Amino acid sequence: MKNLIEELKWRGLIHDIVPGTEEQLLKEPTAGYVGFDPTADSLHIGSLIPIIVLVHMQNYGHKPVALVGGATGMVGDPSGKSAERNLLSKEVLDKNVTAVKQQLSRFLDFNSDKANAAEMVNNYDWFQTISFLDFIRDTGKHISVNYMMSKDSVKKRLEGDNGMSFTEFTYQLVQGYDFYWLYQNKNCKFQFGGSDQWGNIVTGTELIRRKTGGEAFAFTCPLLTKSDGSKFGKSEKGNIWLDATKTSPYTFYQFWLNTADADAERFLKVFTFLSEKEITELVEQHKGNEHQRLLQKKLAEEVTTFVHSKQDYEFAVKASSILFNNDTAEILKELNEEQLLQVMEGVPTVEIEKEKLKDLDLISLLAETKILPSKSEAKKMLVGGGIFINKEKVTSPDEKIDQGQLLNDKYLLIQKGKKNYYLLIMI
C-alpha cells in the first residue's frame, strides 16, 4: 500500500490522528468515511476538503464511504456553533440528501467493479428503526455523561449564554453510533472530518471499543482560514456553492483567481492533485513574477476543472478577459444570455424602455440613464475617448444606438473610462 497519511501530511491535511491509523492504512485496503451535512441542496467549497480526501483515499486503494446525515441533519451538530440552528423537516432533508448524493457522484467512482468502489450511505436508514428506549439502553449506557461533557464542543456551549439543549448534547453519541454501525455493517475502520469534529469522532472509536472490543482509527483535517485570519469559503455574497446554478462557474473561477499570494501555495497543496514537484516548480516560477499570478491561475484552473469541467474553465478564462482587456468585442458578441449575465454579475444595471432608443442619441442616452450627470459631461467624456459601447470606442458625438448593437437583442454594455461598466437592459 502507498502511504496515504504521508501524502495528506505534506499537503497540510492532517491535524489530529489516532495512533495506529497510518499503520492500518499501510497494512491493507481499508474502508473509511466522512459525514456530509445536508442542510442545503448543494455542497459548498467548505465541503471540498473532505471530497478531495475521499478522492485521495480511492486513488491510494482504500474504500471511500460518504455518509449523508439524513438523521443527524434533524438534530444539528453543536461543534463550532454558538447557538442551536433551526431543525429541518424530513421532506426538506430528503430533497437535500438527494441533491448532495448527485454532487458527490461527480467526484468519486461509485460504479466501478473494483473492491474499493465508493459507497454512499444515509444514516436515516438505520436510525429510523431504532427506538429512543433501545438507543439509551443499548448505546447510551456505554458512554458516561462525564466523558461527553469533557468535549470542547460541549464545554464551550455550556459556558456560553445560550446553553445547550439535550438534543444537541446527544449529537456526539448519535454520530458515534454512525461509526459503530458502519464498523459492524460495512467493515469501516476509520473516520475523518474537520478538526472541530475530533470529540465526536473519538466518541465513535470509544463506542466501538466498548461495544465490540475492536479497534477503530481516525484523523482530522485542519479548519482552513486565510492568511489574514478570515474564514475561508465565503465571498461578499455568501457561500461559494458547488452547484453551478447557485454559484456560476465564472464566479467560482474568479473566487480562486483572487486568492492572496500568501495563501496560493497552501491552497494548491490542499485543493489540487498536483504533485509536490509540480507545486515546488510553480512556486519557484512565481517568485519575482508575482504580477503574473501564476499560482492563482493554476489553482483556479485545477479547481474549476475538478468541480465543473474543462469547458467551464475555458469559458471562465475567456469571459474574464472581457472586462479587463480591450480587444474583446468579438468575444462579447459570442456569449449567450446566460453566459453574458454570469460575466456581468456585480456590474451595475440600468433599465430603459426599448422604444426610447429610437429617439435618443448616445449623449442623451448617457444623461437619461444617469450614467453621466449631464449631456455636457457625457459629450466631454465621449470626445475625450472615454466612452465604449460593447467594448468598442465611440468616436462620434452624434452616434445613435441601433437594434443591431444589442447583445442578445436586449443588453448593451457601456464603459465609462477604464473601469466603470454599466449593463443597459432594454424593457
C-alpha positions as CSV (number, residue, x, y, z in Angstrom):
1,M,0.0,0.0,0.0
2,K,1.2,3.5,-0.8
3,N,1.3,5.9,2.2
4,L,-2.0,7.9,2.2
5,I,-1.2,9.7,5.5
6,E,2.2,10.8,4.3
7,E,0.5,12.2,1.2
8,L,-2.1,14.1,3.3
9,K,0.6,15.3,5.7
10,W,2.7,17.2,3.1
11,R,-0.4,18.7,1.8
12,G,-1.3,20.1,5.2
13,L,-4.4,17.9,5.6
14,I,-3.7,16.2,8.9
15,H,-4.4,17.9,12.2
16,D,-5.1,15.1,14.8
17,I,-4.6,11.4,14.3
18,V,-5.5,8.3,16.4
19,P,-2.3,6.2,17.0
20,G,-2.1,3.3,14.6
21,T,-4.1,4.9,11.8
22,E,-1.1,5.2,9.4
23,E,-0.1,1.6,10.1
24,Q,-3.6,0.3,9.4
25,L,-3.8,2.1,6.1
26,L,-0.4,0.8,5.1
27,K,-1.3,-2.8,6.1
28,E,-4.4,-3.3,3.9
29,P,-7.1,-1.6,1.8
30,T,-9.4,0.0,4.4
31,A,-12.9,1.5,4.3
32,G,-13.1,4.9,5.8
33,Y,-15.9,7.5,6.0
34,V,-16.7,11.2,6.4
35,G,-20.1,12.8,7.0
36,F,-21.8,15.5,4.9
37,D,-24.4,17.7,6.5
38,P,-27.5,18.0,4.2
39,T,-28.6,21.4,5.5
40,A,-28.8,22.8,1.9
41,D,-29.5,21.3,-1.5
42,S,-25.9,21.9,-2.6
43,L,-22.4,21.4,-1.0
44,H,-20.2,24.5,-0.9
45,I,-16.4,24.8,-1.1
46,G,-16.2,24.1,2.7
47,S,-17.0,20.6,1.6
48,L,-14.2,20.4,-0.9
49,I,-11.6,19.2,1.6
50,P,-13.5,16.0,2.6
51,I,-14.3,15.4,-1.0
52,I,-10.7,15.7,-2.0
53,V,-9.5,13.4,0.9
54,L,-12.1,10.8,-0.3
55,V,-10.6,11.0,-3.8
56,H,-7.1,10.6,-2.4
57,M,-8.3,7.6,-0.4
58,Q,-9.7,6.0,-3.6
59,N,-6.6,6.8,-5.6
60,Y,-4.5,5.1,-2.8
61,G,-6.6,1.9,-2.9
62,H,-8.9,2.5,0.1
63,K,-12.7,2.4,0.0
64,P,-14.4,5.8,0.4
65,V,-17.7,5.9,2.2
66,A,-19.7,9.1,2.1
67,L,-22.3,9.4,4.8
68,V,-25.1,11.9,4.2
69,G,-26.7,12.7,7.5
70,G,-30.4,12.4,6.9
71,A,-30.9,11.6,10.6
72,T,-28.2,13.7,12.2
73,G,-29.3,16.6,10.0
74,M,-32.5,16.6,12.0
75,V,-30.6,17.1,15.2
76,G,-27.9,19.6,14.4
77,D,-24.2,19.4,15.3
78,P,-23.2,21.9,18.0
79,S,-19.4,21.7,17.1
80,G,-18.2,25.2,16.4
81,K,-21.7,26.7,16.8
82,S,-22.6,29.4,19.3
83,A,-26.4,28.8,19.0
84,E,-28.7,26.0,18.1
85,R,-29.7,26.0,14.5
86,N,-33.1,25.6,13.0
87,L,-34.1,22.0,12.5
88,L,-35.2,21.0,9.1
89,S,-38.2,18.8,8.2
90,K,-37.8,15.3,6.8
91,E,-39.2,16.5,3.4
92,V,-36.5,19.3,3.1
93,L,-33.8,16.9,4.3
94,D,-34.7,14.2,1.8
95,K,-34.6,16.7,-1.0
96,N,-31.2,18.0,0.1
97,V,-29.8,14.4,0.6
98,T,-30.7,13.5,-3.0
99,A,-29.0,16.7,-4.3
100,V,-25.8,16.0,-2.2
101,K,-25.7,12.4,-3.4
102,Q,-25.8,13.6,-7.0
103,Q,-23.0,16.1,-6.4
104,L,-20.7,13.5,-4.7
105,S,-21.2,11.1,-7.6
106,R,-19.3,13.6,-9.9
107,F,-16.1,13.2,-7.9
108,L,-16.0,9.6,-6.8
109,D,-16.2,6.3,-8.7
110,F,-19.3,4.6,-7.3
111,N,-20.0,2.3,-10.3
112,S,-16.6,0.6,-10.5
113,D,-16.3,-3.2,-10.2
114,K,-13.2,-2.6,-8.0
115,A,-13.2,-3.6,-4.4
116,N,-12.7,0.0,-3.4
117,A,-15.7,1.4,-5.3
118,A,-17.1,4.4,-3.3
119,E,-20.3,3.9,-1.4
120,M,-22.9,6.4,-0.2
121,V,-25.0,5.8,2.9
122,N,-27.7,7.8,4.7
123,N,-27.8,7.4,8.5
124,Y,-31.6,7.8,8.5
125,D,-31.7,4.3,7.0
126,W,-30.6,2.7,10.3
127,F,-31.8,5.3,12.8
128,Q,-35.4,5.1,11.6
129,T,-35.8,1.6,13.1
130,I,-34.2,2.4,16.4
131,S,-36.5,3.5,19.3
132,F,-35.4,6.0,21.8
133,L,-35.5,3.4,24.6
134,D,-33.4,0.9,22.6
135,F,-30.8,3.6,21.9
136,I,-30.4,4.8,25.5
137,R,-30.3,1.1,26.7
138,D,-28.0,-0.4,24.1
139,T,-25.8,2.6,23.3
140,G,-26.2,5.3,25.9
141,K,-25.0,3.1,28.7
142,H,-21.6,2.7,27.2
143,I,-20.6,6.4,27.3
144,S,-20.7,8.3,30.5
145,V,-22.0,11.9,30.9
146,N,-18.6,12.9,32.3
147,Y,-17.0,11.7,29.1
148,M,-19.4,13.6,26.9
149,M,-19.1,16.8,29.0
150,S,-15.3,16.8,28.6
151,K,-15.6,17.5,24.9
152,D,-14.7,21.1,23.8
153,S,-17.8,21.4,21.7
154,V,-19.9,20.8,24.8
155,K,-17.8,22.8,27.2
156,K,-17.9,25.9,25.0
157,R,-21.6,25.8,24.6
158,L,-22.3,25.2,28.3
159,E,-20.1,28.2,29.2
160,G,-21.9,30.4,26.7
161,D,-25.1,32.5,27.3
162,N,-27.4,30.2,25.3
163,G,-26.5,26.9,27.0
164,M,-27.2,23.6,25.1
165,S,-30.3,21.6,24.5
166,F,-30.5,17.9,25.3
167,T,-31.0,17.4,21.5
168,E,-27.6,18.9,20.7
169,F,-25.9,17.2,23.7
170,T,-26.8,13.8,22.4
171,Y,-25.3,14.6,18.9
172,Q,-21.9,13.1,19.7
173,L,-23.5,9.9,20.8
174,V,-25.6,9.7,17.6
175,Q,-22.5,10.4,15.4
176,G,-20.6,7.9,17.5
177,Y,-23.3,5.3,16.7
178,D,-22.9,6.0,13.0
179,F,-19.2,4.9,13.2
180,Y,-20.2,1.8,15.2
181,W,-22.9,0.9,12.7
182,L,-20.5,1.3,9.7
183,Y,-17.8,-0.6,11.6
184,Q,-20.2,-3.5,12.1
185,N,-22.1,-3.5,8.8
186,K,-19.5,-2.1,6.3
187,N,-16.2,-3.1,7.9
188,C,-15.5,0.7,8.1
189,K,-12.4,1.0,10.3
190,F,-11.7,4.7,10.2
191,Q,-13.4,8.1,10.1
192,F,-12.1,11.6,9.3
193,G,-13.5,15.1,9.5
194,G,-12.7,18.7,10.3
195,S,-10.7,19.3,13.5
196,D,-13.8,20.6,15.2
197,Q,-15.2,17.1,14.9
198,W,-12.4,15.4,16.9
199,G,-14.6,15.0,20.0
200,N,-17.5,13.4,18.0
201,I,-15.1,11.2,16.1
202,V,-13.3,9.7,19.1
203,T,-16.6,9.1,20.8
204,G,-17.2,6.7,17.9
205,T,-13.8,5.0,18.3
206,E,-14.6,4.6,22.1
207,L,-18.1,3.3,21.5
208,I,-16.7,0.7,19.1
209,R,-14.0,-0.4,21.6
210,R,-16.6,-0.7,24.4
211,K,-19.3,-2.4,22.4
212,T,-17.2,-4.8,20.3
213,G,-13.7,-4.8,21.8
214,G,-12.5,-3.9,18.3
215,E,-10.1,-1.1,17.3
216,A,-11.1,1.8,15.1
217,F,-9.0,4.7,13.7
218,A,-9.4,8.3,12.8
219,F,-7.8,11.6,11.7
220,T,-9.0,15.2,11.3
221,C,-8.1,17.9,8.8
222,P,-7.4,21.4,9.9
223,L,-10.1,24.0,9.5
224,L,-9.0,26.3,6.8
225,T,-8.5,30.0,7.4
226,K,-7.0,32.7,5.1
227,S,-3.6,34.2,6.0
228,D,-5.4,37.4,7.2
229,G,-7.3,35.2,9.7
230,S,-10.7,35.5,8.0
231,K,-12.8,32.4,7.4
232,F,-12.2,30.5,4.2
233,G,-15.1,29.8,1.8
234,K,-17.2,32.9,1.9
235,S,-17.4,35.8,-0.6
236,E,-19.0,39.1,-0.1
237,K,-22.2,37.5,-1.4
238,G,-22.0,34.5,1.0
239,N,-21.2,30.8,0.3
240,I,-19.4,29.7,-2.8
241,W,-21.5,26.7,-3.9
242,L,-20.5,23.7,-5.9
243,D,-23.9,23.8,-7.8
244,A,-23.4,25.9,-11.0
245,T,-27.0,27.3,-10.7
246,K,-26.1,28.7,-7.2
247,T,-22.6,29.9,-8.0
248,S,-21.8,30.2,-11.7
249,P,-18.5,28.5,-12.9
250,Y,-17.3,32.0,-13.9
251,T,-17.8,33.4,-10.3
252,F,-16.3,30.2,-8.9
253,Y,-13.2,30.6,-11.1
254,Q,-12.9,34.3,-10.1
255,F,-13.0,33.3,-6.4
256,W,-9.9,31.1,-6.8
257,L,-8.2,33.6,-9.1
258,N,-8.5,36.3,-6.4
259,T,-6.6,34.2,-3.8
260,A,-3.9,36.2,-1.9
261,D,-0.3,35.4,-2.7
262,A,0.2,34.3,1.0
263,D,-2.5,31.6,0.6
264,A,-1.9,30.4,-3.0
265,E,0.8,27.8,-2.4
266,R,-1.1,26.3,0.6
267,F,-4.3,26.2,-1.4
268,L,-2.5,24.4,-4.3
269,K,-1.4,21.7,-1.9
270,V,-4.9,21.3,-0.3
271,F,-7.3,21.7,-3.3
272,T,-5.4,20.2,-6.2
273,F,-3.9,16.9,-7.1
274,L,-0.7,18.4,-8.4
275,S,2.4,16.6,-7.2
276,E,4.9,18.1,-4.7
277,K,7.4,18.5,-7.5
278,E,4.9,20.4,-9.7
279,I,3.9,22.7,-7.0
280,T,7.5,23.4,-6.0
281,E,8.3,24.3,-9.6
282,L,5.3,26.6,-9.9
283,V,6.3,28.4,-6.6
284,E,9.8,29.0,-8.0
285,Q,8.4,30.4,-11.2
286,H,6.1,32.6,-9.2
287,K,8.9,34.2,-7.2
288,G,9.8,37.6,-8.7
289,N,6.9,37.3,-11.2
290,E,4.1,37.7,-8.7
291,H,2.3,40.2,-11.0
292,Q,1.7,37.2,-13.4
293,R,-0.3,35.4,-10.7
294,L,0.9,32.0,-11.9
295,L,-0.1,30.2,-8.7
296,Q,-3.6,31.7,-8.7
297,K,-4.2,30.9,-12.4
298,K,-3.1,27.3,-11.9
299,L,-5.2,27.0,-8.7
300,A,-8.3,28.4,-10.5
301,E,-7.7,26.1,-13.5
302,E,-7.4,22.9,-11.4
303,V,-10.3,23.5,-9.0
304,T,-12.7,24.9,-11.6
305,T,-12.0,21.9,-13.9
306,F,-12.3,19.4,-11.0
307,V,-15.7,20.8,-9.7
308,H,-17.2,21.9,-13.1
309,S,-15.5,20.9,-16.3
310,K,-12.6,21.9,-18.7
311,Q,-15.2,23.7,-20.9
312,D,-16.4,25.7,-17.9
313,Y,-12.8,26.6,-17.1
314,E,-12.1,27.7,-20.7
315,F,-15.2,29.8,-20.8
316,A,-14.3,31.5,-17.5
317,V,-10.8,32.4,-18.8
318,K,-12.3,33.8,-22.0
319,A,-15.1,35.6,-20.1
320,S,-12.6,37.1,-17.6
321,S,-10.8,38.9,-20.3
322,I,-14.0,40.8,-21.4
323,L,-13.9,43.4,-18.6
324,F,-10.1,43.5,-18.2
325,N,-8.9,43.5,-21.8
326,N,-9.6,45.9,-24.7
327,D,-9.8,43.6,-27.7
328,T,-12.8,41.6,-26.5
329,A,-15.7,43.0,-28.6
330,E,-16.0,39.8,-30.6
331,I,-15.9,37.5,-27.6
332,L,-18.7,39.6,-26.0
333,K,-20.9,39.1,-29.1
334,E,-20.5,35.4,-28.9
335,L,-21.9,35.0,-25.4
336,N,-25.5,33.7,-24.9
337,E,-27.7,35.4,-22.4
338,E,-26.8,33.1,-19.5
339,Q,-23.1,33.5,-20.1
340,L,-23.4,37.3,-20.5
341,L,-25.2,37.6,-17.2
342,Q,-22.6,35.4,-15.5
343,V,-19.8,37.8,-16.7
344,M,-21.8,40.9,-15.7
345,E,-22.5,39.7,-12.2
346,G,-21.8,42.7,-10.0
347,V,-21.9,45.2,-12.8
348,P,-24.5,48.0,-12.1
349,T,-27.6,47.6,-14.3
350,V,-29.8,50.3,-15.7
351,E,-33.2,49.6,-17.3
352,I,-34.6,51.6,-20.1
353,E,-37.6,51.2,-22.4
354,K,-36.5,49.8,-25.8
355,E,-38.7,52.3,-27.6
356,K,-36.7,55.2,-26.3
357,L,-33.6,54.1,-28.2
358,K,-35.2,55.3,-31.4
359,D,-35.4,58.9,-30.1
360,L,-32.2,59.2,-28.1
361,D,-28.7,59.8,-29.4
362,L,-25.9,58.4,-27.3
363,I,-25.1,61.6,-25.5
364,S,-28.8,61.9,-24.4
365,L,-28.9,58.2,-23.5
366,L,-25.9,58.6,-21.1
367,A,-27.6,61.5,-19.4
368,E,-31.1,59.9,-19.4
369,T,-29.8,56.8,-17.6
370,K,-27.7,58.9,-15.2
371,I,-24.5,57.1,-16.3
372,L,-23.2,60.6,-16.6
373,P,-24.8,63.6,-14.8
374,S,-25.5,65.7,-17.9
375,K,-25.3,65.9,-21.6
376,S,-22.3,68.3,-21.5
377,E,-20.4,65.8,-19.2
378,A,-21.3,63.0,-21.5
379,K,-20.1,64.8,-24.6
380,K,-16.9,65.8,-22.8
381,M,-16.2,62.2,-21.8
382,L,-17.0,60.9,-25.3
383,V,-14.9,63.4,-27.2
384,G,-12.0,62.6,-24.8
385,G,-12.2,58.9,-25.9
386,G,-13.7,57.6,-22.6
387,I,-16.9,56.0,-23.8
388,F,-17.1,52.4,-25.1
389,I,-20.2,50.5,-26.3
390,N,-19.8,46.8,-26.2
391,K,-16.0,47.2,-25.7
392,E,-15.7,49.4,-28.9
393,K,-14.7,53.0,-28.5
394,V,-17.2,55.6,-29.6
395,T,-15.7,58.4,-31.7
396,S,-18.7,60.4,-33.0
397,P,-20.8,62.7,-30.6
398,D,-23.8,62.2,-32.9
399,E,-23.8,58.4,-32.7
400,K,-27.1,56.7,-32.1
401,I,-27.7,53.1,-30.8
402,D,-29.4,50.8,-33.3
403,Q,-31.1,47.5,-32.6
404,G,-28.3,45.5,-34.2
405,Q,-25.9,46.6,-31.4
406,L,-28.0,45.0,-28.7
407,L,-26.4,41.9,-27.2
408,N,-28.9,39.0,-27.2
409,D,-31.4,41.6,-28.5
410,K,-31.7,43.1,-25.0
411,Y,-28.4,44.3,-23.5
412,L,-25.9,47.0,-24.1
413,L,-22.5,47.2,-22.2
414,I,-21.5,50.8,-21.6
415,Q,-18.0,51.6,-20.4
416,K,-17.1,55.0,-18.9
417,G,-13.4,55.5,-18.5
418,K,-11.1,52.5,-17.8
419,K,-13.0,50.6,-15.2
420,N,-16.6,51.8,-14.9
421,Y,-19.1,49.5,-16.5
422,Y,-22.9,49.6,-16.8
423,L,-25.2,47.0,-18.3
424,L,-28.2,48.6,-20.0
425,I,-31.2,46.3,-20.1
426,M,-34.0,47.0,-22.6
427,I,-37.5,46.5,-21.2
